[in-house]
Amino acid sequence: MTGNLELLGTTLAAARTEDRAALIGYLPAGFPTVDGGIRAAVAMVEGGCDVIEIGLPHSDPVLDGPVIQTADDIALRGGVRIEGVLRTVREVYEATGAPVLCMTYWNPVDRYGAERFAEELAAAGGAGCILPDLPVEESEVWRKAAQHHGLATVFVVAPSSRDARLATITAAGSGFVYAASLMGVTGTRESVGREASDLVRRTRASTELPVCVGLGVSNAAQAAEVAAFADGVIVGTAFVKALLAHQGDERAGLDAVRALAGQLAAGVRRSG
């Protein structure tokens, strides 16, 4: 079975034709439970997310801030495994028709087997993988498997990336480029603007791929700020916070993430 790289491309292109940025929402699999996480991701699409990223929880998530680390810990203590991650991808895709990516560090995929993981992610209806810690120079095995199975390989660029490095990274990637708006770990920020805008401008000079910005967006005003210069706005920590605030009350948590997605979706429409 072929993955949904093409669906990802058409979804991002459709947002562009509507003169808006795409809204990409992130949740780790298994949080608060596997079933609860599936329902939450579906609620995010119902609220207005165009694309969903499902995180593969990791015991040492170097890119993730304390909020997502908390969610990862809950998921790991709940016993989530790669099987649960793939089931989350499959059920969210089947329920919504939205492109669903897996965001994971390289080590779990390497241990599982790149070819096996790509094959099973594609079979689940996945659109691709975001691999924040996989150097381009060491990515050939994964990229071949992903290409064979119709999956995107999304690399992360940062404000510290020099122009020549941006060209190397974007030439190897597919789907879109994940532009980390700030140096450091994920989390909500007061401002996400200038460094991110400059990074998007420099990244676009080396690629035709859409450039989507993550790390720091938590409300409609910030979403609008980023949507003014990026092809997509990626939000994770704010969705996790919304669920954490309603632990033990699933309906309230689902209502909260659905409402947040609606607010962010309004923000990315560049109506300002």
N, C-alpha and C positions, 0 to 999 in steps of 0.2 A: 504493500500500500504506500502511496505517495503522500507526503506531508503537505501542509497548507501554506507553503511559502507564497504561492500565487495569491491566495486569499489575503495574506498580510499585505502584499503589494497593492491589491485593488482596494483594500480598506483604507490604507494611507492615502492613495490617490483620490479616493472618493472624498475624503476630508478636504483635500487640497482644492478640489473642484467646488466645494462649498465655501471656499475662502475661510477656512478655519484650520486650526491645528487638531490633530487626533488626540484623544484622551486615552492614555494607557495606564491601567490600574494594576497594582502589584499586591499579592498576598502570598505568604508562605503556605505550602500545603500542610495539612494536618493541624491548622490553627483556626479556631480553637480545638476542633477535631477534624478528621478528614471530611465527614459528612457536613459539618458546620461550615468548614472552609469552602466547600463546593457551593453551598447555598449562599454564602457571602459573596463569592465571585460572581455568581449568577445575578445577585442583587446589584452588584456594581455595574454590570452590563445593562440591566433594567434601568438604572439611574442615568446612564449616558456614557459609560466607558466603551470605546471602540475596540480596544485590544486589552487582553488580560495577560499579565505575567504571573506565573505560578513559581514561587521559590522552592528550591529543594533545601530544606533546613539543614544547617551545618553547625557543628559544635564550635567552630572557630570562624565565624563569618567576618573576615577582615574588613570588608567594605561597609558592613551594616552597623548602624548606630544602636543605642541601647534599647529602643522601642522594638525594632525588628529582632534584635537578639533575644528579647523577652519572649516574643512570639515563637521564634525558632526553638527556644528552650521548652516551651509548652508543647510544641509539636513533637519534639524528640522524646520528651518524657511520656507523651501519649503513644509512643511506639511507631511513629510514621516511618515508612521505608520508601524506597524508590517506587515500589508497586503502588503505594498510596499517592505518590506524586503523579504517576502516569494515570491513575484512575481519576484524579482531580482534573487533569488536563482533558481527558476523554469526556467526563461528564459535564464539565463546563462548556466544552465545545459543542457537544450534542444538545445541550439545553439552550444555547444562545446562538450558535452559528458564527460567533465572533472568533477571530484568530487568537489562539492561546499559545504563548511561548513558555518555555521553562527557563528560569534564571538559576544558574548553579555554578558553584566553584568546580574547578576541573577535576579535583581528586576523586570525588564520588563517581563521576562518569568514567574516568580512567580505570578505576577499580572494577566497575560494572562491565566495562568493555565499550569502546566508542561505537563500534558497529552495532552491537546489541542495543545500546541505548538509543541510537538514532533510529533503528528499525522499530523499536517499541514506541518511541515518541511519535513517529510518523503514523504508526498503526492506531495510536490513540487520537489522531487528528491534530496533533501539535503542528504549529507553524514554524518552530525553530527554537534555538537556544541562545541565551545571552550568557556569555562566559567571561566574567569580569577579570579573572586572574590568569587566563590562558594567553601566553605570549604568542603573537602571530607566528614567530619563528618555530614554535613547537606545535602548531595547530593543524598541520597537513592531514594527519590521520583523521582528526575530527571533521575537517572541512570536506574531505573526500566522502566520508560516511554521510554527512549532512546533505551534500549535493546529490548523492546517489538516492537518498530517500526524500528529496524535495523539501528540505528544511533550511531555514535561514540560519546563518552564523552571525550573530550580532556581537561586535566588539565594542569595548568601552574606551572612549578617549577622554582626556582630562585637560584642564587648562595648562598643565605643565608640558603637554605633548608639543614638540616642535613641529614645524610644518612638514619637514621631510618624514617624520614619524607618522604624522596624520595620513600622509599619502600612502605609506606602507600599510597601515592598519585598514584604511578604507578600501584599498585595492583588494584586500583579502576577505572583506566582510560581505554580507548580503542581507537583504531585508531592510535594515536601517542601521544607522550609527547611533549608539547610545552616548550622548555627551554628558559627562558628569559636570554639573554646573560649578562645583567648588572642589577644592582639594579637601580630602578628609572623608569621613564616613557619612552614611545617610542620616537623614533627620530633617525636621522642619527648620526653616531658617527665616529670619526677618526679611532678608532680601536675597534674591537669586539672580540679579540682573546683569551687571556689566561683564564679569568674567565669562558668563555663559554666552552672552551675545557675541563677544569676541571669538569664543571657541567655535560657535556655530558658523560664523563668517569664515573663519580659517578652514574649518572642516569642509564646508561647501566648495571651497576653492579646489578641492582634490577629489570630489566625488559627486555623482548624480544621485546617490542614495539619499533618502530622507534622513534628516538629522533630528533626533528626539532628545529632549533635555530632561534629566532626572536629578535627584538629590536636592531636596529643599522645598519643593512646592507643596503647600498645604491648604491653600484657600483659593477662592475664585479670583481675587485680585492678583495673586502671584501667578495663577494659571494664565490670566490675561496678559500679564507682563511677559511671560515666556512665549505665549502663543503669537505675540507680535513679531517674533524673529525665528521661531523654531517650527518644524513640521509636526512635532508631537510633544506632548507634555506628559511626563511620567510621574505618577504619584504612588507612593507606597506607605511611608510612615504614617501619614494622616489617616489612611484606611485602617491600618493596624491599631492606631490609637483609638479610633472610633469603636472598634470591636472590644478592645481592652476596657474601655470605659463602661461597657455593658456586659461584662463577664457574668454569666449565670442567667442572663435574660436574652435569649437568642433573638426573639422577635424585635426587641429594642435595638440590638446590634445590627440586624439586617436593615431595619428602618434607617439607622444612622448612616450606614455605608451607602445605601441607596440615595439618601438625601445629599450626602457629601458628593457623590458622583454627579448628581443633578446640578449642584452648585458649580462644580469644576467644569462640567460640560458647558454651562452657560458662559463661564470665564474664557474657555478656549475659542469661543465664536468671534472674538476680535471685534466686538460691537462697540468698543470704547471709542 
